[in-house]
């Protein structure tokens, strides 16, 4: 009996909404747009957060990156014709870190020298980066083709090089670079491999933007030391600047993820002891990753809250229409009450109508909310991620909003006096 009563009430609710199709569609439109905006905004925020976290993961969660930084007091260039600035990390720093801290698994020193890279008539402004053979494994960079240089190459100061993808695209657009030669300044190197390029976001997170423009040629660090020494020259209008720097970067890989923060503090103390000025910076990717996750959570809450306002507006629209419906159907309510309908039946009827409106709007809103991020990714090239929980949350809120905002009109309809309702014209 109860099931039959619910089915009959449901049919009456659908029939009532179908009679006023345009009004029902316009009422549900607020819910549709609200659900759609919640899902789309959360998908865009999730995509942006994922990209940021992936860029940080490229750096390695077990790595600690130490960069040479020009001290603030030496940031302005004097008018003298000849001078040299001495700052940054040294080979002695790398040796102290490796020998002093027990949790250090491996160290990757790196020296970057700005050079014009040439092959035939093609040329690009890039950087020659001296690194040890284990560089790709520690910094999580994949050798796409060929090989990375070996320990033998480093011992012999071999003139071999590995190019990253941007350099290959510029210097070898129509030929295989392996086995070819590349000029870096006055030195020539034989290409033995191609290394996957680091993303611009990862370079920025690690502080690499100050070291190169993304066009990098890797050579053994022993070769870099033998050919370029530790002095860099920069020519300016009417003068030149010389900087004396051993290493531009030291990447430290820690054995255990739990020891990353403690190792970073130990490195800080070692460098404070060995440096008179603050000419270095320490970047801990694990800290950056944790900050990115917290930022993503806050971002999702803010975006979800903003989008949820439109759901509340849609709920107000449903309440407004249902109040108007109650007024229009006053006589019908009086007849139903006179024929034996209880107040509970009247409340159920109006609540079913509002839930139908809200749930229909929720389904259409979810469909549109999944479609919009797809279009954003396809046409704007922006990564978006639609998560199942965001769809479920938006749909659940839409039904809850319909139910909550439909309570007042339903109870108002049920509270009518049957005799007064029958007299209503």
C-alpha positions in Angstrom: 0.0 0.0 0.0 2.8 2.4 0.9 4.6 1.6 -2.3 1.5 2.3 -4.4 1.0 5.6 -2.6 4.6 6.7 -3.3 4.3 5.7 -7.0 1.0 7.6 -7.3 2.5 10.7 -5.7 5.6 10.4 -7.9 3.4 10.2 -11.1 1.4 13.2 -9.9 4.6 15.2 -9.3 6.0 14.4 -12.8 2.7 15.2 -14.4 2.6 18.5 -12.6 6.1 19.4 -13.7 5.5 18.2 -17.3 2.4 20.5 -17.6 4.6 23.5 -17.0 7.7 22.3 -19.0 9.2 25.8 -19.7 8.9 26.9 -16.1 10.4 23.6 -14.8 13.4 23.9 -17.2 14.0 27.5 -16.1 13.8 26.5 -12.5 16.2 23.6 -13.0 18.6 25.8 -14.9 20.0 27.3 -11.7 20.9 23.9 -10.4 22.3 22.8 -13.8 24.7 25.8 -13.9 25.6 25.4 -10.2 26.5 21.7 -10.6 28.3 22.4 -13.8 30.4 25.2 -12.3 31.3 23.2 -9.2 32.6 20.3 -11.3 34.4 22.5 -13.9 36.1 24.7 -11.4 37.3 21.8 -9.3 38.5 20.0 -12.5 40.6 23.1 -13.5 42.0 23.5 -10.0 42.8 19.8 -9.8 44.6 19.9 -13.2 46.7 22.9 -12.2 47.6 21.3 -8.9 48.6 18.1 -10.6 50.8 19.8 -13.1 52.6 21.8 -10.2 53.1 18.6 -8.2 54.4 16.7 -11.2 56.9 19.5 -11.8 58.1 19.2 -8.2 58.2 15.4 -8.4 60.6 15.7 -11.4 63.1 17.1 -9.0 63.0 14.0 -6.8 61.4 13.8 -3.4 64.6 12.3 -1.9 66.8 15.0 -3.4 68.0 18.3 -1.8 69.1 20.9 -4.3 71.8 23.5 -3.3 72.2 26.4 -5.8 74.9 29.0 -5.9 73.4 32.5 -5.5 75.0 35.8 -6.1 75.0 37.7 -2.7 72.7 40.7 -2.5 75.5 43.1 -1.7 77.3 42.2 -4.9 74.2 42.5 -7.1 75.1 45.9 -8.5 78.0 46.1 -11.0 80.5 48.8 -10.3 82.0 51.0 -13.0 85.4 49.5 -12.8 86.8 48.1 -16.0 88.2 44.9 -14.5 87.0 43.0 -11.4 86.1 39.5 -10.3 83.4 38.4 -8.0 84.1 35.2 -6.0 81.1 33.4 -4.6 79.0 30.2 -4.7 79.5 26.5 -4.0 82.9 24.8 -4.2 84.2 21.2 -4.6 85.2 21.4 -1.0 81.5 21.9 0.0 80.5 18.8 -2.0 83.3 16.8 -0.3 82.3 18.0 3.2 78.6 17.2 2.6 79.5 13.7 1.4 81.9 12.9 4.1 80.1 14.5 7.0 76.5 13.5 6.6 75.8 9.7 6.9 72.4 9.8 5.3 73.7 11.1 1.9 73.4 8.4 -0.8 75.0 10.2 -3.7 76.0 13.8 -4.7 75.8 15.3 -8.1 77.9 18.5 -8.6 77.2 20.6 -11.6 78.9 23.5 -13.3 77.1 25.6 -16.0 78.9 27.7 -18.6 77.0 29.9 -21.0 78.1 29.2 -24.6 77.0 29.4 -28.2 76.2 25.9 -29.4 76.8 25.4 -33.1 76.4 22.7 -35.7 77.0 23.8 -39.3 75.2 27.0 -40.0 72.8 26.5 -37.1 73.4 28.2 -33.7 71.7 28.5 -30.4 72.5 30.4 -27.2 72.7 27.7 -24.5 74.8 26.3 -21.7 77.4 23.7 -21.3 76.7 21.8 -18.1 79.5 19.7 -16.5 78.0 16.8 -14.5 79.1 13.3 -13.4 77.9 10.1 -15.2 75.3 9.3 -12.5 73.5 12.6 -13.2 70.4 11.2 -15.0 69.6 8.7 -12.3 69.7 11.2 -9.5 67.8 14.0 -11.2 65.3 11.6 -12.8 66.0 12.5 -16.4 65.7 9.8 -19.0 68.2 9.2 -21.9 65.9 9.0 -24.9 68.5 7.8 -27.4 72.2 6.8 -27.3 73.9 6.8 -23.9 75.1 9.1 -21.2 78.8 9.5 -20.8 80.6 6.9 -18.6 83.1 6.9 -15.8 85.8 6.2 -18.3 84.8 9.4 -20.3 85.1 11.4 -17.1 88.4 9.9 -16.1 89.8 10.7 -19.6 88.2 14.1 -19.8 86.7 13.0 -23.1 85.1 15.5 -25.4 81.8 13.8 -25.6 78.4 15.4 -25.0 74.7 14.6 -24.4 72.2 17.1 -25.8 68.7 17.8 -24.4 65.7 17.8 -26.6 65.5 21.6 -27.3 69.1 21.7 -28.5 68.4 18.7 -30.8 65.4 20.4 -32.3 67.3 23.6 -33.0 70.6 22.2 -34.3 69.5 18.9 -35.8 66.0 19.4 -37.2 66.4 17.1 -40.2 69.2 14.7 -39.2 70.2 12.2 -36.5 72.5 13.9 -34.0 74.2 10.8 -32.7 77.8 10.7 -33.8 77.8 14.3 -35.1 79.8 17.1 -33.6 78.7 20.3 -31.8 80.9 23.3 -31.2 80.7 25.0 -27.8 82.8 28.2 -28.1 86.2 27.0 -29.4 85.8 23.4 -28.4 84.1 20.6 -30.4 82.3 17.6 -28.9 80.9 14.4 -30.2 77.2 13.7 -29.5 76.7 10.3 -27.8 73.1 10.7 -26.5 69.9 12.7 -26.2 68.5 13.5 -22.7 64.9 14.3 -22.0 64.4 18.0 -21.3 63.4 19.2 -17.9 60.1 21.1 -17.9 60.1 24.9 -17.5 58.1 24.6 -14.3 60.6 22.1 -12.8 63.5 24.4 -13.8 61.7 27.3 -12.1 60.9 25.4 -8.9 64.6 24.3 -8.6 66.0 27.7 -9.4 67.5 26.5 -12.7 66.1 29.5 -14.7 69.1 31.5 -13.5 71.6 28.9 -14.8 70.4 28.3 -18.4 67.6 29.1 -20.9 66.7 25.4 -21.3 69.2 24.7 -24.2 71.7 22.5 -22.4 74.6 20.4 -23.5 76.0 18.0 -20.9 79.7 17.0 -20.7 81.8 15.2 -18.1 82.5 17.6 -15.2 86.2 16.8 -15.4 86.1 18.0 -19.0 84.3 21.2 -18.0 86.9 21.8 -15.3 89.8 21.3 -17.7 88.4 23.4 -20.5 86.6 26.2 -18.7 88.2 26.4 -15.3 86.2 28.3 -12.7 86.1 31.8 -14.2 83.2 33.1 -16.2 83.3 36.3 -18.3 80.4 38.5 -19.2 80.9 41.3 -21.6 78.8 44.5 -21.1 78.8 47.8 -22.8 82.3 49.2 -22.5 83.3 46.8 -19.7 83.3 43.1 -18.7 82.6 41.2 -15.6 84.4 38.1 -14.3 82.9 35.7 -11.8 84.9 33.0 -10.0 82.6 30.1 -9.2 83.4 26.3 -8.9 79.9 24.8 -8.9 76.5 26.2 -9.8 74.6 23.4 -8.2 75.0 20.4 -5.9 72.2 17.8 -5.9 72.2 15.6 -2.8 70.2 12.4 -2.8 69.2 11.1 0.7 68.9 7.4 1.4 65.6 7.6 3.3 62.7 9.9 2.7 62.3 10.5 6.5 65.8 11.9 6.7 65.3 14.6 4.0 64.5 17.5 6.4 67.2 16.6 8.9 69.8 16.3 6.1 68.7 19.7 4.7 69.3 21.3 8.1 72.7 19.6 8.4 73.7 20.9 4.9 72.6 24.4 6.0 74.9 24.2 9.0 77.9 22.9 7.0 77.5 25.7 4.5 77.1 28.3 7.1 80.4 27.2 8.6 82.3 27.2 5.3 80.9 30.4 3.8 81.3 34.0 5.1 78.3 35.2 3.1 74.9 33.8 2.1 75.9 32.9 -1.5 73.8 29.7 -1.7 70.2 28.6 -1.5 68.7 25.2 -0.5 65.7 23.9 -2.3 63.9 20.9 -0.7 61.4 19.4 -3.3 59.6 17.5 -0.6 58.8 20.8 1.2 57.6 22.2 -2.2 55.4 19.1 -2.7 53.8 19.4 0.7 53.1 23.1 0.2 51.6 22.4 -3.3 49.3 19.8 -1.8 48.2 22.2 1.0 47.7 25.0 -1.6 45.6 22.6 -3.8 43.3 21.8 -0.8 42.8 25.5 0.0 42.3 26.2 -3.7 39.7 23.4 -4.1 37.8 24.7 -1.0 37.7 28.2 -2.3 36.7 27.2 -5.8 34.1 24.8 -4.5 32.6 27.4 -2.1 32.4 30.0 -4.9 30.7 27.6 -7.2 28.4 26.3 -4.5 26.9 29.8 -4.2 25.3 29.3 -7.6 23.7 26.1 -6.2 22.2 28.1 -3.4 20.9 30.6 -5.9 19.4 27.7 -7.8 17.8 26.5 -4.6 16.3 30.0 -4.0 14.8 29.8 -7.5 13.3 26.4 -6.7 11.7 27.8 -3.5 10.3 30.8 -5.4 8.7 28.7 -8.1 7.3 26.2 -5.6 5.8 29.0 -3.5 4.1 30.3 -6.7 3.0 26.7 -7.5 1.4 26.4 -4.0 -0.5 29.6 -4.6 -1.7 28.4 -8.1 -2.8 25.0 -6.7 -4.5 26.1 -3.6 -7.9 24.8 -4.7 -6.4 21.5 -5.7 -4.8 21.2 -2.3 -8.2 21.9 -0.7 -9.9 19.2 -2.8 -7.2 16.6 -1.9 -7.6 17.4 1.8 -11.4 17.2 1.5 -11.1 13.7 -0.1 -8.9 12.4 2.8 -5.4 13.4 1.9 -3.2 13.9 5.0 -0.8 16.8 5.6 2.0 14.3 5.2 0.8 13.4 1.7 0.8 17.1 0.7 4.3 17.5 2.0 5.5 14.4 0.2 4.0 15.5 -3.1 5.7 18.9 -3.1 9.0 17.5 -1.8 9.0 14.9 -4.6 8.5 17.6 -7.2 11.4 19.7 -5.8 13.6 16.6 -5.6 12.8 15.7 -9.2 13.6 19.2 -10.3 16.9 19.2 -8.4 18.0 15.7 -9.3 17.2 16.3 -13.0 19.2 19.5 -12.9 22.0 17.7 -11.1 22.2 14.9 -13.8 22.3 17.5 -16.6 24.8 19.6 -14.6 27.1 16.7 -14.1 27.0 15.9 -17.8 27.8 19.5 -18.7 30.4 19.7 -16.0 32.3 16.8 -17.4 32.0 18.1 -21.0 33.4 21.6 -20.2 36.7 20.5 -18.8 37.2 18.3 -21.8 36.6 21.3 -24.1 39.0 23.4 -22.1 41.7 20.8 -22.4 41.1 20.3 -26.1 41.0 23.9 -27.2 42.9 25.8 -24.5 45.6 23.1 -23.9 45.1 23.3 -20.2 45.1 20.1 -18.1 41.9 19.4 -16.3 41.1 16.4 -14.1 37.5 15.5 -13.3 37.4 13.4 -10.2 34.4 11.1 -9.3 34.1 12.6 -5.9 33.5 16.1 -7.3 30.7 14.7 -9.5 29.2 12.9 -6.6 29.6 15.9 -4.3 28.0 18.3 -6.8 25.0 16.0 -7.5 24.5 15.3 -3.8 24.5 19.0 -2.9 22.1 19.7 -5.7 19.6 17.1 -4.4 20.1 18.4 -0.8 19.6 22.0 -1.9 16.3 21.0 -3.7 15.1 19.1 -0.6 16.0 21.9 1.9 14.6 24.7 -0.2 11.5 22.7 -0.9 10.6 22.1 2.7 9.1 25.6 3.4 6.7 25.6 0.3 5.7 22.0 1.1 4.9 22.7 4.8 3.1 25.9 3.8 0.9 23.9 1.4 0.2 21.3 4.0 -0.7 23.9 6.6 -3.5 25.4 4.5 -7.0 25.2 6.0 -9.0 22.9 3.6 -12.2 25.0 3.7 -10.3 28.2 2.9 -8.5 26.4 0.2 -11.7 25.2 -1.4 -13.1 28.7 -1.4 -9.9 30.0 -3.2 -10.5 31.2 -6.8 
